[in-house]
């Protein structure tokens, strides 16, 4: 089983990361076949939606924001 932990904190080793690490230790203690991967939102250049509705009227590929959101979907 694979588990993805999405960490949205701006701190590299903040409370969320430490909590995920404790959970990881506990999970691996029960079942060593489980894989837990951390995704740090702070590592990506993500911009705030401007509400232009281009994604709705013209399609998501026409979003004017030039950020790394598509990288997250891969």
N, CA, C and O atoms as a Maestro MAE file, in Angstrom:
{
 s_m_m2io_version
 :::
 2.0.0
}

f_m_ct {
 s_m_title
 :::
 protein
 m_atom[296] {
  # First column is atom index #
  i_m_mmod_type
  r_m_x_coord
  r_m_y_coord
  r_m_z_coord
  i_m_residue_number
  s_m_chain_name
  s_m_pdb_residue_name
  s_m_pdb_atom_name
  i_m_atomic_number
  :::
  1 25 0.842 -1.166 0.000 1 A "UNK " " N  " 7
  2 3 0.000 0.000 0.000 1 A "UNK " " CA " 6
  3 2 0.892 1.234 0.000 1 A "UNK " " C  " 6
  4 15 1.922 1.279 0.673 1 A "UNK " " O  " 8
  5 25 0.475 2.225 -0.764 2 A "UNK " " N  " 7
  6 3 1.209 3.484 -0.823 2 A "UNK " " CA " 6
  7 2 0.353 4.583 -0.207 2 A "UNK " " C  " 6
  8 15 -0.849 4.672 -0.456 2 A "UNK " " O  " 8
  9 25 0.999 5.414 0.600 3 A "UNK " " N  " 7
  10 3 0.325 6.528 1.254 3 A "UNK " " CA " 6
  11 2 1.069 7.807 0.900 3 A "UNK " " C  " 6
  12 15 2.298 7.857 0.955 3 A "UNK " " O  " 8
  13 25 0.311 8.848 0.533 4 A "UNK " " N  " 7
  14 3 0.886 10.148 0.226 4 A "UNK " " CA " 6
  15 2 0.478 11.128 1.314 4 A "UNK " " C  " 6
  16 15 -0.712 11.341 1.546 4 A "UNK " " O  " 8
  17 25 1.449 11.720 1.973 5 A "UNK " " N  " 7
  18 3 1.197 12.749 2.982 5 A "UNK " " CA " 6
  19 2 1.480 14.104 2.347 5 A "UNK " " C  " 6
  20 15 2.610 14.381 1.944 5 A "UNK " " O  " 8
  21 25 0.461 14.944 2.257 6 A "UNK " " N  " 7
  22 3 0.605 16.273 1.681 6 A "UNK " " CA " 6
  23 2 0.843 17.248 2.832 6 A "UNK " " C  " 6
  24 15 -0.009 17.415 3.706 6 A "UNK " " O  " 8
  25 25 2.006 17.883 2.820 7 A "UNK " " N  " 7
  26 3 2.398 18.790 3.897 7 A "UNK " " CA " 6
  27 2 2.384 20.219 3.355 7 A "UNK " " C  " 6
  28 15 3.180 20.573 2.485 7 A "UNK " " O  " 8
  29 25 1.479 21.023 3.874 8 A "UNK " " N  " 7
  30 3 1.302 22.390 3.399 8 A "UNK " " CA " 6
  31 2 2.015 23.439 4.227 8 A "UNK " " C  " 6
  32 15 1.915 24.630 3.929 8 A "UNK " " O  " 8
  33 25 2.727 23.027 5.252 9 A "UNK " " N  " 7
  34 3 3.425 23.980 6.119 9 A "UNK " " CA " 6
  35 2 4.599 24.622 5.386 9 A "UNK " " C  " 6
  36 15 5.282 23.956 4.608 9 A "UNK " " O  " 8
  37 25 4.837 25.901 5.626 10 A "UNK " " N  " 7
  38 3 6.001 26.546 5.019 10 A "UNK " " CA " 6
  39 2 7.316 26.159 5.698 10 A "UNK " " C  " 6
  40 15 8.391 26.441 5.167 10 A "UNK " " O  " 8
  41 25 7.240 25.522 6.857 11 A "UNK " " N  " 7
  42 3 8.445 25.131 7.585 11 A "UNK " " CA " 6
  43 2 8.900 23.742 7.160 11 A "UNK " " C  " 6
  44 15 8.097 22.814 7.065 11 A "UNK " " O  " 8
  45 25 10.185 23.614 6.907 12 A "UNK " " N  " 7
  46 3 10.736 22.345 6.422 12 A "UNK " " CA " 6
  47 2 10.565 21.219 7.441 12 A "UNK " " C  " 6
  48 15 10.125 20.128 7.078 12 A "UNK " " O  " 8
  49 25 10.893 21.456 8.670 13 A "UNK " " N  " 7
  50 3 10.783 20.431 9.712 13 A "UNK " " CA " 6
  51 2 9.823 20.878 10.804 13 A "UNK " " C  " 6
  52 15 10.113 20.752 11.994 13 A "UNK " " O  " 8
  53 25 8.676 21.401 10.384 14 A "UNK " " N  " 7
  54 3 7.690 21.908 11.328 14 A "UNK " " CA " 6
  55 2 6.905 20.787 12.007 14 A "UNK " " C  " 6
  56 15 7.231 19.608 11.875 14 A "UNK " " O  " 8
  57 25 5.871 21.185 12.732 15 A "UNK " " N  " 7
  58 3 5.059 20.235 13.488 15 A "UNK " " CA " 6
  59 2 4.371 19.215 12.594 15 A "UNK " " C  " 6
  60 15 4.281 18.042 12.956 15 A "UNK " " O  " 8
  61 25 3.887 19.636 11.444 16 A "UNK " " N  " 7
  62 3 3.211 18.704 10.540 16 A "UNK " " CA " 6
  63 2 4.170 17.624 10.063 16 A "UNK " " C  " 6
  64 15 3.823 16.443 10.043 16 A "UNK " " O  " 8
  65 25 5.352 18.021 9.689 17 A "UNK " " N  " 7
  66 3 6.344 17.048 9.235 17 A "UNK " " CA " 6
  67 2 6.699 16.074 10.352 17 A "UNK " " C  " 6
  68 15 6.780 14.866 10.129 17 A "UNK " " O  " 8
  69 25 6.907 16.598 11.542 18 A "UNK " " N  " 7
  70 3 7.250 15.714 12.673 18 A "UNK " " CA " 6
  71 2 6.106 14.760 12.995 18 A "UNK " " C  " 6
  72 15 6.342 13.600 13.330 18 A "UNK " " O  " 8
  73 25 4.877 15.237 12.895 19 A "UNK " " N  " 7
  74 3 3.723 14.362 13.133 19 A "UNK " " CA " 6
  75 2 3.662 13.254 12.085 19 A "UNK " " C  " 6
  76 15 3.402 12.097 12.414 19 A "UNK " " O  " 8
  77 25 3.900 13.604 10.835 20 A "UNK " " N  " 7
  78 3 3.892 12.605 9.755 20 A "UNK " " CA " 6
  79 2 5.001 11.582 9.974 20 A "UNK " " C  " 6
  80 15 4.799 10.390 9.739 20 A "UNK " " O  " 8
  81 25 6.150 12.027 10.413 21 A "UNK " " N  " 7
  82 3 7.250 11.096 10.687 21 A "UNK " " CA " 6
  83 2 6.897 10.121 11.806 21 A "UNK " " C  " 6
  84 15 7.249 8.944 11.734 21 A "UNK " " O  " 8
  85 25 6.211 10.594 12.828 22 A "UNK " " N  " 7
  86 3 5.782 9.692 13.918 22 A "UNK " " CA " 6
  87 2 4.760 8.692 13.410 22 A "UNK " " C  " 6
  88 15 4.809 7.513 13.760 22 A "UNK " " O  " 8
  89 25 3.837 9.161 12.588 23 A "UNK " " N  " 7
  90 3 2.845 8.259 12.000 23 A "UNK " " CA " 6
  91 2 3.537 7.224 11.130 23 A "UNK " " C  " 6
  92 15 3.194 6.042 11.162 23 A "UNK " " O  " 8
  93 25 4.509 7.674 10.356 24 A "UNK " " N  " 7
  94 3 5.268 6.769 9.488 24 A "UNK " " CA " 6
  95 2 5.952 5.670 10.301 24 A "UNK " " C  " 6
  96 15 5.902 4.497 9.932 24 A "UNK " " O  " 8
  97 25 6.588 6.054 11.403 25 A "UNK " " N  " 7
  98 3 7.248 5.070 12.262 25 A "UNK " " CA " 6
  99 2 6.251 4.041 12.787 25 A "UNK " " C  " 6
  100 15 6.541 2.845 12.809 25 A "UNK " " O  " 8
  101 25 5.076 4.506 13.209 26 A "UNK " " N  " 7
  102 3 4.052 3.605 13.727 26 A "UNK " " CA " 6
  103 2 3.500 2.683 12.649 26 A "UNK " " C  " 6
  104 15 3.291 1.494 12.888 26 A "UNK " " O  " 8
  105 25 3.264 3.231 11.468 27 A "UNK " " N  " 7
  106 3 2.729 2.418 10.372 27 A "UNK " " CA " 6
  107 2 3.731 1.343 9.970 27 A "UNK " " C  " 6
  108 15 3.364 0.182 9.792 27 A "UNK " " O  " 8
  109 25 4.989 1.729 9.827 28 A "UNK " " N  " 7
  110 3 6.006 0.761 9.423 28 A "UNK " " CA " 6
  111 2 6.213 -0.315 10.484 28 A "UNK " " C  " 6
  112 15 6.637 -1.426 10.169 28 A "UNK " " O  " 8
  113 25 5.913 0.015 11.747 29 A "UNK " " N  " 7
  114 3 6.004 -0.963 12.811 29 A "UNK " " CA " 6
  115 2 4.950 -2.053 12.680 29 A "UNK " " C  " 6
  116 15 5.165 -3.189 13.104 29 A "UNK " " O  " 8
  117 25 3.804 -1.701 12.089 30 A "UNK " " N  " 7
  118 3 2.730 -2.667 11.894 30 A "UNK " " CA " 6
  119 2 2.897 -3.468 10.610 30 A "UNK " " C  " 6
  120 15 2.669 -4.677 10.580 30 A "UNK " " O  " 8
  121 25 3.299 -2.773 9.554 31 A "UNK " " N  " 7
  122 3 3.373 -3.423 8.244 31 A "UNK " " CA " 6
  123 2 4.513 -2.793 7.449 31 A "UNK " " C  " 6
  124 15 4.406 -1.649 7.009 31 A "UNK " " O  " 8
  125 25 5.589 -3.527 7.265 32 A "UNK " " N  " 7
  126 3 6.768 -3.008 6.575 32 A "UNK " " CA " 6
  127 2 6.600 -2.837 5.083 32 A "UNK " " C  " 6
  128 15 7.461 -2.247 4.430 32 A "UNK " " O  " 8
  129 25 5.502 -3.344 4.522 33 A "UNK " " N  " 7
  130 3 5.303 -3.230 3.077 33 A "UNK " " CA " 6
  131 2 4.649 -1.906 2.684 33 A "UNK " " C  " 6
  132 15 4.521 -1.614 1.495 33 A "UNK " " O  " 8
  133 25 4.239 -1.108 3.654 34 A "UNK " " N  " 7
  134 3 3.586 0.171 3.370 34 A "UNK " " CA " 6
  135 2 4.650 1.215 3.023 34 A "UNK " " C  " 6
  136 15 5.674 1.329 3.698 34 A "UNK " " O  " 8
  137 25 4.387 1.966 1.964 35 A "UNK " " N  " 7
  138 3 5.273 3.051 1.551 35 A "UNK " " CA " 6
  139 2 4.586 4.383 1.839 35 A "UNK " " C  " 6
  140 15 3.436 4.584 1.450 35 A "UNK " " O  " 8
  141 25 5.274 5.277 2.508 36 A "UNK " " N  " 7
  142 3 4.732 6.600 2.794 36 A "UNK " " CA " 6
  143 2 5.644 7.641 2.159 36 A "UNK " " C  " 6
  144 15 6.841 7.693 2.440 36 A "UNK " " O  " 8
  145 25 5.068 8.454 1.312 37 A "UNK " " N  " 7
  146 3 5.817 9.508 0.627 37 A "UNK " " CA " 6
  147 2 5.274 10.859 1.061 37 A "UNK " " C  " 6
  148 15 4.062 11.031 1.194 37 A "UNK " " O  " 8
  149 25 6.163 11.815 1.282 38 A "UNK " " N  " 7
  150 3 5.770 13.170 1.663 38 A "UNK " " CA " 6
  151 2 5.843 14.094 0.459 38 A "UNK " " C  " 6
  152 15 6.821 14.083 -0.290 38 A "UNK " " O  " 8
  153 25 4.806 14.890 0.283 39 A "UNK " " N  " 7
  154 3 4.772 15.904 -0.763 39 A "UNK " " CA " 6
  155 2 4.721 17.254 -0.059 39 A "UNK " " C  " 6
  156 15 3.758 17.559 0.645 39 A "UNK " " O  " 8
  157 25 5.753 18.055 -0.251 40 A "UNK " " N  " 7
  158 3 5.840 19.359 0.390 40 A "UNK " " CA " 6
  159 2 5.344 20.427 -0.582 40 A "UNK " " C  " 6
  160 15 5.984 20.693 -1.600 40 A "UNK " " O  " 8
  161 25 4.213 21.030 -0.267 41 A "UNK " " N  " 7
  162 3 3.625 22.060 -1.123 41 A "UNK " " CA " 6
  163 2 4.582 23.241 -1.290 41 A "UNK " " C  " 6
  164 15 4.599 23.877 -2.344 41 A "UNK " " O  " 8
  165 25 5.375 23.539 -0.266 42 A "UNK " " N  " 7
  166 3 6.289 24.691 -0.326 42 A "UNK " " CA " 6
  167 2 7.361 24.529 -1.392 42 A "UNK " " C  " 6
  168 15 7.986 25.512 -1.791 42 A "UNK " " O  " 8
  169 25 7.585 23.302 -1.861 43 A "UNK " " N  " 7
  170 3 8.603 23.052 -2.875 43 A "UNK " " CA " 6
  171 2 8.124 23.378 -4.291 43 A "UNK " " C  " 6
  172 15 8.896 23.280 -5.244 43 A "UNK " " O  " 8
  173 25 6.864 23.763 -4.430 44 A "UNK " " N  " 7
  174 3 6.296 24.043 -5.748 44 A "UNK " " CA " 6
  175 2 5.909 25.511 -5.851 44 A "UNK " " C  " 6
  176 15 5.518 26.139 -4.867 44 A "UNK " " O  " 8
  177 25 6.025 26.040 -7.058 45 A "UNK " " N  " 7
  178 3 5.624 27.420 -7.333 45 A "UNK " " CA " 6
  179 2 4.137 27.399 -7.685 45 A "UNK " " C  " 6
  180 15 3.770 27.168 -8.837 45 A "UNK " " O  " 8
  181 25 3.290 27.641 -6.696 46 A "UNK " " N  " 7
  182 3 1.848 27.641 -6.904 46 A "UNK " " CA " 6
  183 2 1.312 29.043 -6.679 46 A "UNK " " C  " 6
  184 15 1.624 29.691 -5.679 46 A "UNK " " O  " 8
  185 25 0.515 29.494 -7.607 47 A "UNK " " N  " 7
  186 3 -0.056 30.829 -7.516 47 A "UNK " " CA " 6
  187 2 -1.533 30.746 -7.138 47 A "UNK " " C  " 6
  188 15 -2.177 29.716 -7.334 47 A "UNK " " O  " 8
  189 25 -2.049 31.818 -6.606 48 A "UNK " " N  " 7
  190 3 -3.448 31.887 -6.207 48 A "UNK " " CA " 6
  191 2 -4.332 32.163 -7.414 48 A "UNK " " C  " 6
  192 15 -4.007 32.994 -8.261 48 A "UNK " " O  " 8
  193 25 -5.445 31.461 -7.479 49 A "UNK " " N  " 7
  194 3 -6.409 31.656 -8.560 49 A "UNK " " CA " 6
  195 2 -6.886 33.106 -8.564 49 A "UNK " " C  " 6
  196 15 -7.162 33.679 -7.510 49 A "UNK " " O  " 8
  197 25 -6.981 33.694 -9.757 50 A "UNK " " N  " 7
  198 3 -7.420 35.080 -9.888 50 A "UNK " " CA " 6
  199 2 -8.917 35.192 -10.132 50 A "UNK " " C  " 6
  200 15 -9.464 36.294 -10.113 50 A "UNK " " O  " 8
  201 25 -9.583 34.071 -10.359 51 A "UNK " " N  " 7
  202 3 -11.030 34.085 -10.579 51 A "UNK " " CA " 6
  203 2 -11.426 34.573 -11.957 51 A "UNK " " C  " 6
  204 15 -12.513 35.124 -12.126 51 A "UNK " " O  " 8
  205 25 -10.572 34.384 -12.939 52 A "UNK " " N  " 7
  206 3 -10.867 34.864 -14.295 52 A "UNK " " CA " 6
  207 2 -11.820 33.924 -15.051 52 A "UNK " " C  " 6
  208 15 -12.376 34.308 -16.081 52 A "UNK " " O  " 8
  209 25 -12.009 32.710 -14.552 53 A "UNK " " N  " 7
  210 3 -12.895 31.697 -15.129 53 A "UNK " " CA " 6
  211 2 -12.475 31.213 -16.513 53 A "UNK " " C  " 6
  212 15 -13.282 30.609 -17.220 53 A "UNK " " O  " 8
  213 25 -11.222 31.465 -16.914 54 A "UNK " " N  " 7
  214 3 -10.734 30.974 -18.202 54 A "UNK " " CA " 6
  215 2 -10.748 29.452 -18.223 54 A "UNK " " C  " 6
  216 15 -11.002 28.848 -19.265 54 A "UNK " " O  " 8
  217 25 -10.477 28.827 -17.082 55 A "UNK " " N  " 7
  218 3 -10.472 27.362 -17.025 55 A "UNK " " CA " 6
  219 2 -11.865 26.797 -17.249 55 A "UNK " " C  " 6
  220 15 -12.005 25.692 -17.773 55 A "UNK " " O  " 8
  221 25 -12.891 27.533 -16.864 56 A "UNK " " N  " 7
  222 3 -14.271 27.069 -17.031 56 A "UNK " " CA " 6
  223 2 -14.758 27.349 -18.446 56 A "UNK " " C  " 6
  224 15 -15.365 26.484 -19.077 56 A "UNK " " O  " 8
  225 25 -14.496 28.544 -18.944 57 A "UNK " " N  " 7
  226 3 -15.020 28.906 -20.260 57 A "UNK " " CA " 6
  227 2 -14.180 28.377 -21.427 57 A "UNK " " C  " 6
  228 15 -14.722 28.092 -22.495 57 A "UNK " " O  " 8
  229 25 -12.854 28.244 -21.232 58 A "UNK " " N  " 7
  230 3 -11.988 27.832 -22.334 58 A "UNK " " CA " 6
  231 2 -11.299 26.497 -22.110 58 A "UNK " " C  " 6
  232 15 -10.702 25.950 -23.037 58 A "UNK " " O  " 8
  233 25 -11.371 25.961 -20.890 59 A "UNK " " N  " 7
  234 3 -10.700 24.698 -20.579 59 A "UNK " " CA " 6
  235 2 -9.518 24.919 -19.652 59 A "UNK " " C  " 6
  236 15 -8.892 25.979 -19.670 59 A "UNK " " O  " 8
  237 25 -9.215 23.905 -18.836 60 A "UNK " " N  " 7
  238 3 -8.144 24.031 -17.844 60 A "UNK " " CA " 6
  239 2 -6.786 24.345 -18.466 60 A "UNK " " C  " 6
  240 15 -5.967 25.036 -17.860 60 A "UNK " " O  " 8
  241 25 -6.551 23.843 -19.663 61 A "UNK " " N  " 7
  242 3 -5.257 24.089 -20.310 61 A "UNK " " CA " 6
  243 2 -5.063 25.558 -20.683 61 A "UNK " " C  " 6
  244 15 -3.953 25.961 -21.030 61 A "UNK " " O  " 8
  245 25 -6.113 26.356 -20.618 62 A "UNK " " N  " 7
  246 3 -6.035 27.786 -20.954 62 A "UNK " " CA " 6
  247 2 -5.886 28.685 -19.727 62 A "UNK " " C  " 6
  248 15 -6.011 29.905 -19.831 62 A "UNK " " O  " 8
  249 25 -5.621 28.090 -18.580 63 A "UNK " " N  " 7
  250 3 -5.427 28.880 -17.358 63 A "UNK " " CA " 6
  251 2 -4.229 29.813 -17.555 63 A "UNK " " C  " 6
  252 15 -3.164 29.359 -17.973 63 A "UNK " " O  " 8
  253 25 -4.385 31.105 -17.260 64 A "UNK " " N  " 7
  254 3 -3.286 32.051 -17.474 64 A "UNK " " CA " 6
  255 2 -2.174 31.956 -16.434 64 A "UNK " " C  " 6
  256 15 -1.106 32.537 -16.626 64 A "UNK " " O  " 8
  257 25 -2.400 31.238 -15.341 65 A "UNK " " N  " 7
  258 3 -1.362 31.116 -14.324 65 A "UNK " " CA " 6
  259 2 -0.248 30.214 -14.831 65 A "UNK " " C  " 6
  260 15 -0.489 29.103 -15.302 65 A "UNK " " O  " 8
  261 25 0.943 30.704 -14.726 66 A "UNK " " N  " 7
  262 3 2.102 29.933 -15.159 66 A "UNK " " CA " 6
  263 2 2.821 29.426 -13.912 66 A "UNK " " C  " 6
  264 15 3.817 30.002 -13.474 66 A "UNK " " O  " 8
  265 25 2.291 28.323 -13.343 67 A "UNK " " N  " 7
  266 3 2.898 27.783 -12.140 67 A "UNK " " CA " 6
  267 2 3.117 26.279 -12.308 67 A "UNK " " C  " 6
  268 15 3.006 25.755 -13.416 67 A "UNK " " O  " 8
  269 25 3.423 25.598 -11.230 68 A "UNK " " N  " 7
  270 3 3.773 24.178 -11.303 68 A "UNK " " CA " 6
  271 2 2.627 23.244 -10.891 68 A "UNK " " C  " 6
  272 15 2.880 22.116 -10.468 68 A "UNK " " O  " 8
  273 25 1.386 23.692 -11.008 69 A "UNK " " N  " 7
  274 3 0.273 22.866 -10.575 69 A "UNK " " CA " 6
  275 2 0.164 21.584 -11.384 69 A "UNK " " C  " 6
  276 15 -0.217 20.550 -10.835 69 A "UNK " " O  " 8
  277 25 0.483 21.617 -12.654 70 A "UNK " " N  " 7
  278 3 0.418 20.413 -13.474 70 A "UNK " " CA " 6
  279 2 1.461 19.375 -13.050 70 A "UNK " " C  " 6
  280 15 1.263 18.177 -13.252 70 A "UNK " " O  " 8
  281 25 2.553 19.828 -12.472 71 A "UNK " " N  " 7
  282 3 3.590 18.919 -11.988 71 A "UNK " " CA " 6
  283 2 3.058 18.044 -10.857 71 A "UNK " " C  " 6
  284 15 3.456 16.887 -10.722 71 A "UNK " " O  " 8
  285 25 2.167 18.592 -10.052 72 A "UNK " " N  " 7
  286 3 1.589 17.849 -8.938 72 A "UNK " " CA " 6
  287 2 0.675 16.716 -9.397 72 A "UNK " " C  " 6
  288 15 0.516 15.722 -8.689 72 A "UNK " " O  " 8
  289 25 0.089 16.857 -10.552 73 A "UNK " " N  " 7
  290 3 -0.873 15.869 -11.054 73 A "UNK " " CA " 6
  291 2 -0.200 14.676 -11.725 73 A "UNK " " C  " 6
  292 15 -0.877 13.707 -12.070 73 A "UNK " " O  " 8
  293 25 1.059 14.724 -11.908 74 A "UNK " " N  " 7
  294 3 1.745 13.650 -12.626 74 A "UNK " " CA " 6
  295 2 2.046 12.481 -11.751 74 A "UNK " " C  " 6
  296 15 2.622 11.497 -12.214 74 A "UNK " " O  " 8
  :::
 }
 m_bond[295] {
  # First column is bond index #
  i_m_from
  i_m_to
  i_m_order
  :::
  1 1 2 1
  2 2 3 1
  3 3 4 2
  4 3 5 1
  5 5 6 1
  6 6 7 1
  7 7 8 2
  8 7 9 1
  9 9 10 1
  10 10 11 1
  11 11 12 2
  12 11 13 1
  13 13 14 1
  14 14 15 1
  15 15 16 2
  16 15 17 1
  17 17 18 1
  18 18 19 1
  19 19 20 2
  20 19 21 1
  21 21 22 1
  22 22 23 1
  23 23 24 2
  24 23 25 1
  25 25 26 1
  26 26 27 1
  27 27 28 2
  28 27 29 1
  29 29 30 1
  30 30 31 1
  31 31 32 2
  32 31 33 1
  33 33 34 1
  34 34 35 1
  35 35 36 2
  36 35 37 1
  37 37 38 1
  38 38 39 1
  39 39 40 2
  40 39 41 1
  41 41 42 1
  42 42 43 1
  43 43 44 2
  44 43 45 1
  45 45 46 1
  46 46 47 1
  47 47 48 2
  48 47 49 1
  49 49 50 1
  50 50 51 1
  51 51 52 2
  52 51 53 1
  53 53 54 1
  54 54 55 1
  55 55 56 2
  56 55 57 1
  57 57 58 1
  58 58 59 1
  59 59 60 2
  60 59 61 1
  61 61 62 1
  62 62 63 1
  63 63 64 2
  64 63 65 1
  65 65 66 1
  66 66 67 1
  67 67 68 2
  68 67 69 1
  69 69 70 1
  70 70 71 1
  71 71 72 2
  72 71 73 1
  73 73 74 1
  74 74 75 1
  75 75 76 2
  76 75 77 1
  77 77 78 1
  78 78 79 1
  79 79 80 2
  80 79 81 1
  81 81 82 1
  82 82 83 1
  83 83 84 2
  84 83 85 1
  85 85 86 1
  86 86 87 1
  87 87 88 2
  88 87 89 1
  89 89 90 1
  90 90 91 1
  91 91 92 2
  92 91 93 1
  93 93 94 1
  94 94 95 1
  95 95 96 2
  96 95 97 1
  97 97 98 1
  98 98 99 1
  99 99 100 2
  100 99 101 1
  101 101 102 1
  102 102 103 1
  103 103 104 2
  104 103 105 1
  105 105 106 1
  106 106 107 1
  107 107 108 2
  108 107 109 1
  109 109 110 1
  110 110 111 1
  111 111 112 2
  112 111 113 1
  113 113 114 1
  114 114 115 1
  115 115 116 2
  116 115 117 1
  117 117 118 1
  118 118 119 1
  119 119 120 2
  120 119 121 1
  121 121 122 1
  122 122 123 1
  123 123 124 2
  124 123 125 1
  125 125 126 1
  126 126 127 1
  127 127 128 2
  128 127 129 1
  129 129 130 1
  130 130 131 1
  131 131 132 2
  132 131 133 1
  133 133 134 1
  134 134 135 1
  135 135 136 2
  136 135 137 1
  137 137 138 1
  138 138 139 1
  139 139 140 2
  140 139 141 1
  141 141 142 1
  142 142 143 1
  143 143 144 2
  144 143 145 1
  145 145 146 1
  146 146 147 1
  147 147 148 2
  148 147 149 1
  149 149 150 1
  150 150 151 1
  151 151 152 2
  152 151 153 1
  153 153 154 1
  154 154 155 1
  155 155 156 2
  156 155 157 1
  157 157 158 1
  158 158 159 1
  159 159 160 2
  160 159 161 1
  161 161 162 1
  162 162 163 1
  163 163 164 2
  164 163 165 1
  165 165 166 1
  166 166 167 1
  167 167 168 2
  168 167 169 1
  169 169 170 1
  170 170 171 1
  171 171 172 2
  172 171 173 1
  173 173 174 1
  174 174 175 1
  175 175 176 2
  176 175 177 1
  177 177 178 1
  178 178 179 1
  179 179 180 2
  180 179 181 1
  181 181 182 1
  182 182 183 1
  183 183 184 2
  184 183 185 1
  185 185 186 1
  186 186 187 1
  187 187 188 2
  188 187 189 1
  189 189 190 1
  190 190 191 1
  191 191 192 2
  192 191 193 1
  193 193 194 1
  194 194 195 1
  195 195 196 2
  196 195 197 1
  197 197 198 1
  198 198 199 1
  199 199 200 2
  200 199 201 1
  201 201 202 1
  202 202 203 1
  203 203 204 2
  204 203 205 1
  205 205 206 1
  206 206 207 1
  207 207 208 2
  208 207 209 1
  209 209 210 1
  210 210 211 1
  211 211 212 2
  212 211 213 1
  213 213 214 1
  214 214 215 1
  215 215 216 2
  216 215 217 1
  217 217 218 1
  218 218 219 1
  219 219 220 2
  220 219 221 1
  221 221 222 1
  222 222 223 1
  223 223 224 2
  224 223 225 1
  225 225 226 1
  226 226 227 1
  227 227 228 2
  228 227 229 1
  229 229 230 1
  230 230 231 1
  231 231 232 2
  232 231 233 1
  233 233 234 1
  234 234 235 1
  235 235 236 2
  236 235 237 1
  237 237 238 1
  238 238 239 1
  239 239 240 2
  240 239 241 1
  241 241 242 1
  242 242 243 1
  243 243 244 2
  244 243 245 1
  245 245 246 1
  246 246 247 1
  247 247 248 2
  248 247 249 1
  249 249 250 1
  250 250 251 1
  251 251 252 2
  252 251 253 1
  253 253 254 1
  254 254 255 1
  255 255 256 2
  256 255 257 1
  257 257 258 1
  258 258 259 1
  259 259 260 2
  260 259 261 1
  261 261 262 1
  262 262 263 1
  263 263 264 2
  264 263 265 1
  265 265 266 1
  266 266 267 1
  267 267 268 2
  268 267 269 1
  269 269 270 1
  270 270 271 1
  271 271 272 2
  272 271 273 1
  273 273 274 1
  274 274 275 1
  275 275 276 2
  276 275 277 1
  277 277 278 1
  278 278 279 1
  279 279 280 2
  280 279 281 1
  281 281 282 1
  282 282 283 1
  283 283 284 2
  284 283 285 1
  285 285 286 1
  286 286 287 1
  287 287 288 2
  288 287 289 1
  289 289 290 1
  290 290 291 1
  291 291 292 2
  292 291 293 1
  293 293 294 1
  294 294 295 1
  295 295 296 2
  :::
 }
}
